[in-house]
Amino acid sequence: MTTLKSLVFGVFAVLLLAGCETPVEGRHFPEIGFAHQAPIALNVASVTVEKPAPSGVDGSVEHELPVTLVAVAERWAQQRIKPVGQQGTAVVRIEKAQMIEERLQKKGGIRGAFTTDQTERYRADLRVSVSIDDPTGNAQARASGHRIRTVAENATLADREKVWFQMVESLSRNVDKVLEEQIRTHMTAFLR
């Protein structure tokens, strides 16, 4: 009887361990950077970056992103804005940087059993401003944008991370372009 109990316990332990999830190997994504572009030289002594508070919005998935919008916006400030002056500060404010997940309704019934539905919609928002306020004057530039994508119900975590990365990359490239245009239009007195 003891042997039978040991056998049952051993089988149960093996089944329990077999059901354990194996850790997912970390995926590596390239760095989204701006060093390949010419820096924007401004007549200021320093650049500071102000980050937003963590988003408490329902459906927020920023903590799951392989590359966050805040990190990309900080990198933009470090690689694109070059202080070349003796006084004043350029303040880069990351006003909004969030990715929200919204659950979508699946089709029911027989039709639903034979279709692959889009079950999540992701919306990425990025808003960044650059301002200078010093004794010689003040100026401001601002850019914002958003991206929306849906994913199918059979999407894996790797599929979702790829979608998120593409959204962040596309959005950051667009905001970079608009910010440079805005700086060159509205901050001409500070350009060097």
C-alpha positions in Angstrom: 0.0 0.0 0.0 2.9 2.4 0.8 4.4 1.7 -2.6 1.1 2.5 -4.3 0.9 5.8 -2.3 4.5 6.6 -3.3 3.7 5.8 -6.9 0.5 8.0 -7.0 2.4 10.8 -5.2 5.3 10.5 -7.7 2.9 10.6 -10.7 1.1 13.6 -9.2 4.3 15.5 -8.6 5.5 14.8 -12.2 2.1 16.1 -13.6 2.3 19.1 -11.3 5.8 20.0 -12.5 4.9 19.4 -16.1 2.2 22.0 -15.8 4.6 24.6 -14.6 5.3 27.4 -17.1 8.8 27.6 -18.4 10.2 31.2 -18.4 10.0 33.0 -21.7 13.4 34.0 -23.1 13.8 37.7 -23.2 13.4 39.2 -26.6 15.9 41.8 -27.8 14.9 44.8 -29.7 17.1 47.4 -31.3 17.6 50.7 -29.6 15.5 53.4 -31.0 17.9 56.3 -31.3 18.5 59.6 -33.0 22.3 59.8 -33.0 22.4 59.3 -36.8 20.8 62.7 -37.2 22.5 66.1 -36.8 22.0 67.5 -33.4 20.0 70.7 -33.0 22.4 73.2 -31.5 20.6 75.6 -29.1 22.1 78.7 -27.4 21.5 77.4 -23.9 23.9 76.1 -21.2 22.0 73.0 -20.3 19.1 70.7 -21.2 16.8 69.1 -18.6 14.2 66.5 -19.1 10.9 66.4 -17.2 9.1 63.0 -17.2 5.5 62.4 -16.6 4.2 60.5 -13.5 3.5 56.8 -14.2 0.2 56.4 -15.9 -2.6 55.1 -13.6 -5.0 54.8 -16.6 -7.0 51.5 -16.8 -5.5 49.3 -19.5 -2.1 50.8 -19.3 0.6 48.4 -20.7 3.7 50.6 -20.5 5.3 48.3 -18.0 5.1 45.5 -20.6 6.7 47.4 -23.5 10.1 46.2 -24.7 11.0 49.8 -25.3 9.0 52.5 -23.5 7.9 55.8 -25.0 9.5 57.7 -22.0 12.9 56.1 -22.6 12.7 57.0 -26.3 11.7 60.6 -25.6 14.6 60.9 -23.1 17.0 59.5 -25.7 15.7 62.1 -28.2 16.5 64.9 -25.7 20.0 63.5 -25.1 20.8 62.9 -28.8 19.0 65.7 -30.6 19.3 68.8 -28.4 22.9 70.1 -28.0 23.5 73.0 -25.6 26.1 75.3 -27.0 25.5 78.5 -25.0 26.6 80.1 -21.8 23.3 80.6 -20.1 19.7 79.4 -20.0 18.2 76.0 -20.0 16.1 74.1 -22.6 13.4 72.1 -20.8 12.2 69.0 -22.6 8.9 68.0 -21.1 7.5 64.5 -21.9 3.9 65.6 -21.3 2.3 62.3 -22.3 3.8 58.9 -23.0 1.4 56.0 -22.7 0.2 52.8 -24.3 -3.4 51.7 -23.5 -4.9 48.3 -24.2 -8.6 48.0 -25.0 -10.4 44.6 -25.1 -12.5 44.1 -28.2 -15.6 41.9 -28.4 -15.3 38.5 -30.1 -17.9 37.1 -32.4 -20.1 34.5 -30.9 -21.8 31.4 -32.1 -20.8 29.2 -35.0 -19.4 32.1 -37.0 -17.2 33.0 -34.1 -15.8 29.5 -33.9 -14.5 29.7 -37.4 -13.1 33.3 -37.4 -10.0 34.8 -35.9 -11.1 38.0 -34.2 -9.1 41.1 -33.4 -9.4 41.0 -29.6 -7.2 43.9 -28.4 -6.7 47.4 -29.6 -3.6 49.3 -28.6 -3.3 53.1 -28.6 0.1 54.8 -28.1 0.2 58.5 -27.4 3.3 60.7 -27.2 3.4 64.5 -26.5 6.7 66.3 -26.0 7.5 70.0 -25.7 10.8 71.9 -25.7 10.8 75.3 -24.0 13.5 78.0 -23.3 13.1 80.8 -20.9 16.1 83.0 -20.3 16.9 86.7 -20.0 17.2 87.1 -23.8 13.7 85.7 -24.5 11.6 82.6 -24.5 10.3 80.1 -27.0 8.4 76.8 -27.2 8.0 74.0 -29.6 5.6 71.1 -29.3 4.8 67.8 -31.1 2.3 65.0 -30.4 1.1 62.0 -32.2 -0.6 58.7 -31.7 -0.8 55.2 -33.2 -3.5 52.6 -33.1 -3.2 48.9 -33.9 -5.2 45.8 -33.2 -4.0 42.3 -32.7 -5.7 39.0 -33.3 -6.8 36.6 -30.6 -4.1 34.1 -31.6 -1.3 36.6 -31.3 1.6 35.4 -29.1 3.4 37.6 -26.6 6.2 37.9 -29.1 3.7 39.1 -31.8 2.4 41.7 -29.4 5.8 42.9 -28.4 6.7 43.3 -32.1 3.5 45.4 -32.7 4.3 47.5 -29.6 7.9 48.1 -30.7 6.7 49.1 -34.2 4.2 51.5 -32.8 6.8 53.1 -30.5 9.3 53.4 -33.3 6.9 54.9 -35.8 5.5 57.3 -33.3 8.9 58.5 -32.1 10.1 59.1 -35.6 7.1 61.2 -36.4 7.4 63.2 -33.2 11.1 63.8 -33.9 10.3 65.1 -37.3 7.6 67.5 -36.1 9.6 68.7 -33.1 12.6 69.6 -35.4 10.3 71.5 -37.7 8.7 73.3 -34.7 12.1 74.2 -33.2 13.4 75.5 -36.5 10.2 77.6 -36.9 9.5 78.9 -33.3 13.0 78.9 -31.8 15.1 80.6 -34.4 16.5 83.1 -32.0 18.1 80.2 -30.0 19.4 78.2 -33.0 23.1 78.1 -33.5 
